[in-house]
Amino acid sequence: MSINLLNKLFQDRSIKTPVCFFDETGILNNQIDRFFILGMIKSLRPHKLNSFIKQVRDKNHFYDEIKWNKVNKHNINIMKIIIDKFFSTHNTSFYCIVLLKDELNFEKYFNNDFCS
């Protein structure tokens, strides 16, 4: 493929390839955690959201990891700004599935191997 053709493809706005970020919460083999949650963010332009988050972080000197269990009275307003921007960003979506671990059959499907 020629360089000119490659450049034309990258400049073509009709080609849209989303970027997905995937994460989980909960520990599968821990009896205390009742739930295991899989979450995904899908975005066509993640760099725009990332630039905004970087500006908010720099302005507020907030560099902690963005996690629900770290929300407190000192960072709640920053978290709200970031969440509002996320949900107002065009072509950006959040998906998740919440699994009740008591209803999962790890022995049958995974031989109790939590690393597979």
Rosetta constraint file for C-alpha pairs under 8 A:
AtomPair CA 1 CA 5 HARMONIC 6.66 0.50
AtomPair CA 1 CA 6 HARMONIC 6.89 0.50
AtomPair CA 2 CA 6 HARMONIC 6.28 0.50
AtomPair CA 3 CA 7 HARMONIC 6.09 0.50
AtomPair CA 4 CA 8 HARMONIC 6.17 0.50
AtomPair CA 5 CA 9 HARMONIC 6.24 0.50
AtomPair CA 6 CA 10 HARMONIC 6.38 0.50
AtomPair CA 7 CA 11 HARMONIC 6.19 0.50
AtomPair CA 8 CA 12 HARMONIC 6.11 0.50
AtomPair CA 9 CA 15 HARMONIC 7.63 0.50
AtomPair CA 10 CA 15 HARMONIC 7.84 0.50
AtomPair CA 16 CA 44 HARMONIC 6.77 0.50
AtomPair CA 17 CA 44 HARMONIC 6.33 0.50
AtomPair CA 18 CA 42 HARMONIC 6.28 0.50
AtomPair CA 18 CA 43 HARMONIC 5.28 0.50
AtomPair CA 18 CA 44 HARMONIC 4.33 0.50
AtomPair CA 18 CA 45 HARMONIC 7.49 0.50
AtomPair CA 19 CA 42 HARMONIC 5.69 0.50
AtomPair CA 19 CA 43 HARMONIC 5.39 0.50
AtomPair CA 19 CA 44 HARMONIC 6.16 0.50
AtomPair CA 19 CA 45 HARMONIC 7.81 0.50
AtomPair CA 19 CA 46 HARMONIC 7.13 0.50
AtomPair CA 20 CA 40 HARMONIC 6.55 0.50
AtomPair CA 20 CA 41 HARMONIC 5.53 0.50
AtomPair CA 20 CA 42 HARMONIC 4.45 0.50
AtomPair CA 20 CA 43 HARMONIC 6.53 0.50
AtomPair CA 21 CA 40 HARMONIC 5.48 0.50
AtomPair CA 21 CA 41 HARMONIC 5.16 0.50
AtomPair CA 21 CA 42 HARMONIC 6.58 0.50
AtomPair CA 22 CA 38 HARMONIC 7.43 0.50
AtomPair CA 22 CA 39 HARMONIC 5.79 0.50
AtomPair CA 22 CA 40 HARMONIC 4.45 0.50
AtomPair CA 22 CA 41 HARMONIC 6.62 0.50
AtomPair CA 23 CA 38 HARMONIC 6.03 0.50
AtomPair CA 23 CA 39 HARMONIC 5.41 0.50
AtomPair CA 23 CA 40 HARMONIC 6.47 0.50
AtomPair CA 24 CA 36 HARMONIC 7.32 0.50
AtomPair CA 24 CA 37 HARMONIC 5.52 0.50
AtomPair CA 24 CA 38 HARMONIC 4.48 0.50
AtomPair CA 24 CA 39 HARMONIC 6.00 0.50
AtomPair CA 25 CA 36 HARMONIC 5.98 0.50
AtomPair CA 25 CA 37 HARMONIC 5.27 0.50
AtomPair CA 25 CA 38 HARMONIC 6.69 0.50
AtomPair CA 26 CA 33 HARMONIC 6.15 0.50
AtomPair CA 26 CA 35 HARMONIC 6.39 0.50
AtomPair CA 26 CA 36 HARMONIC 4.81 0.50
AtomPair CA 26 CA 37 HARMONIC 6.56 0.50
AtomPair CA 27 CA 33 HARMONIC 6.54 0.50
AtomPair CA 27 CA 36 HARMONIC 6.76 0.50
AtomPair CA 28 CA 33 HARMONIC 7.75 0.50
AtomPair CA 28 CA 36 HARMONIC 6.69 0.50
AtomPair CA 28 CA 101 HARMONIC 7.39 0.50
AtomPair CA 28 CA 114 HARMONIC 6.70 0.50
AtomPair CA 29 CA 114 HARMONIC 6.88 0.50
AtomPair CA 34 CA 100 HARMONIC 6.06 0.50
AtomPair CA 34 CA 101 HARMONIC 5.69 0.50
AtomPair CA 34 CA 102 HARMONIC 7.07 0.50
AtomPair CA 35 CA 98 HARMONIC 6.66 0.50
AtomPair CA 35 CA 99 HARMONIC 5.53 0.50
AtomPair CA 35 CA 100 HARMONIC 4.74 0.50
AtomPair CA 35 CA 101 HARMONIC 5.49 0.50
AtomPair CA 36 CA 98 HARMONIC 6.08 0.50
AtomPair CA 36 CA 99 HARMONIC 5.13 0.50
AtomPair CA 36 CA 100 HARMONIC 6.56 0.50
AtomPair CA 36 CA 101 HARMONIC 6.48 0.50
AtomPair CA 37 CA 96 HARMONIC 6.95 0.50
AtomPair CA 37 CA 97 HARMONIC 5.76 0.50
AtomPair CA 37 CA 98 HARMONIC 4.54 0.50
AtomPair CA 37 CA 99 HARMONIC 5.99 0.50
AtomPair CA 38 CA 96 HARMONIC 5.48 0.50
AtomPair CA 38 CA 97 HARMONIC 5.42 0.50
AtomPair CA 38 CA 98 HARMONIC 6.68 0.50
AtomPair CA 39 CA 94 HARMONIC 7.38 0.50
AtomPair CA 39 CA 95 HARMONIC 5.74 0.50
AtomPair CA 39 CA 96 HARMONIC 4.17 0.50
AtomPair CA 39 CA 97 HARMONIC 6.60 0.50
AtomPair CA 40 CA 94 HARMONIC 5.81 0.50
AtomPair CA 40 CA 95 HARMONIC 5.19 0.50
AtomPair CA 40 CA 96 HARMONIC 6.15 0.50
AtomPair CA 41 CA 92 HARMONIC 7.16 0.50
AtomPair CA 41 CA 93 HARMONIC 5.70 0.50
AtomPair CA 41 CA 94 HARMONIC 4.59 0.50
AtomPair CA 41 CA 95 HARMONIC 6.43 0.50
AtomPair CA 42 CA 91 HARMONIC 7.92 0.50
AtomPair CA 42 CA 92 HARMONIC 5.58 0.50
AtomPair CA 42 CA 93 HARMONIC 5.22 0.50
AtomPair CA 42 CA 94 HARMONIC 6.45 0.50
AtomPair CA 43 CA 91 HARMONIC 5.72 0.50
AtomPair CA 43 CA 92 HARMONIC 4.22 0.50
AtomPair CA 43 CA 93 HARMONIC 6.47 0.50
AtomPair CA 44 CA 91 HARMONIC 5.79 0.50
AtomPair CA 44 CA 92 HARMONIC 6.65 0.50
AtomPair CA 45 CA 49 HARMONIC 7.35 0.50
AtomPair CA 45 CA 91 HARMONIC 7.48 0.50
AtomPair CA 45 CA 92 HARMONIC 7.72 0.50
AtomPair CA 46 CA 50 HARMONIC 6.07 0.50
AtomPair CA 46 CA 92 HARMONIC 7.89 0.50
AtomPair CA 47 CA 51 HARMONIC 5.99 0.50
AtomPair CA 48 CA 52 HARMONIC 6.41 0.50
AtomPair CA 49 CA 53 HARMONIC 6.23 0.50
AtomPair CA 49 CA 85 HARMONIC 7.59 0.50
AtomPair CA 49 CA 86 HARMONIC 6.86 0.50
AtomPair CA 49 CA 89 HARMONIC 7.10 0.50
AtomPair CA 50 CA 54 HARMONIC 6.07 0.50
AtomPair CA 51 CA 55 HARMONIC 6.28 0.50
AtomPair CA 52 CA 56 HARMONIC 6.34 0.50
AtomPair CA 53 CA 57 HARMONIC 6.07 0.50
AtomPair CA 53 CA 82 HARMONIC 6.43 0.50
AtomPair CA 54 CA 58 HARMONIC 6.04 0.50
AtomPair CA 55 CA 59 HARMONIC 6.01 0.50
AtomPair CA 56 CA 60 HARMONIC 6.11 0.50
AtomPair CA 56 CA 62 HARMONIC 7.78 0.50
AtomPair CA 56 CA 78 HARMONIC 7.41 0.50
AtomPair CA 56 CA 82 HARMONIC 7.77 0.50
AtomPair CA 57 CA 61 HARMONIC 5.49 0.50
AtomPair CA 57 CA 62 HARMONIC 4.64 0.50
AtomPair CA 57 CA 63 HARMONIC 6.02 0.50
AtomPair CA 58 CA 62 HARMONIC 6.64 0.50
AtomPair CA 58 CA 63 HARMONIC 7.92 0.50
AtomPair CA 60 CA 78 HARMONIC 7.86 0.50
AtomPair CA 66 CA 70 HARMONIC 7.28 0.50
AtomPair CA 66 CA 79 HARMONIC 7.70 0.50
AtomPair CA 67 CA 71 HARMONIC 6.93 0.50
AtomPair CA 71 CA 75 HARMONIC 6.20 0.50
AtomPair CA 71 CA 76 HARMONIC 5.87 0.50
AtomPair CA 71 CA 79 HARMONIC 7.46 0.50
AtomPair CA 72 CA 76 HARMONIC 5.69 0.50
AtomPair CA 75 CA 79 HARMONIC 6.21 0.50
AtomPair CA 76 CA 80 HARMONIC 6.16 0.50
AtomPair CA 77 CA 81 HARMONIC 6.31 0.50
AtomPair CA 78 CA 82 HARMONIC 6.34 0.50
AtomPair CA 79 CA 83 HARMONIC 6.09 0.50
AtomPair CA 80 CA 84 HARMONIC 5.97 0.50
AtomPair CA 81 CA 85 HARMONIC 6.18 0.50
AtomPair CA 82 CA 86 HARMONIC 6.13 0.50
AtomPair CA 83 CA 87 HARMONIC 6.34 0.50
AtomPair CA 84 CA 88 HARMONIC 6.23 0.50
AtomPair CA 85 CA 89 HARMONIC 6.04 0.50
AtomPair CA 86 CA 92 HARMONIC 7.22 0.50
AtomPair CA 87 CA 92 HARMONIC 7.25 0.50
AtomPair CA 87 CA 93 HARMONIC 7.42 0.50
AtomPair CA 99 CA 103 HARMONIC 7.91 0.50
AtomPair CA 99 CA 104 HARMONIC 7.81 0.50
AtomPair CA 100 CA 104 HARMONIC 7.03 0.50
AtomPair CA 105 CA 109 HARMONIC 6.36 0.50
AtomPair CA 106 CA 110 HARMONIC 5.11 0.50
AtomPair CA 106 CA 111 HARMONIC 6.30 0.50
AtomPair CA 106 CA 112 HARMONIC 5.09 0.50
AtomPair CA 106 CA 113 HARMONIC 7.54 0.50
AtomPair CA 106 CA 114 HARMONIC 7.90 0.50
AtomPair CA 107 CA 111 HARMONIC 4.34 0.50
AtomPair CA 107 CA 112 HARMONIC 4.52 0.50
AtomPair CA 107 CA 113 HARMONIC 7.87 0.50
AtomPair CA 108 CA 112 HARMONIC 7.79 0.50
AtomPair CA 110 CA 114 HARMONIC 7.32 0.50
AtomPair CA 110 CA 116 HARMONIC 7.37 0.50
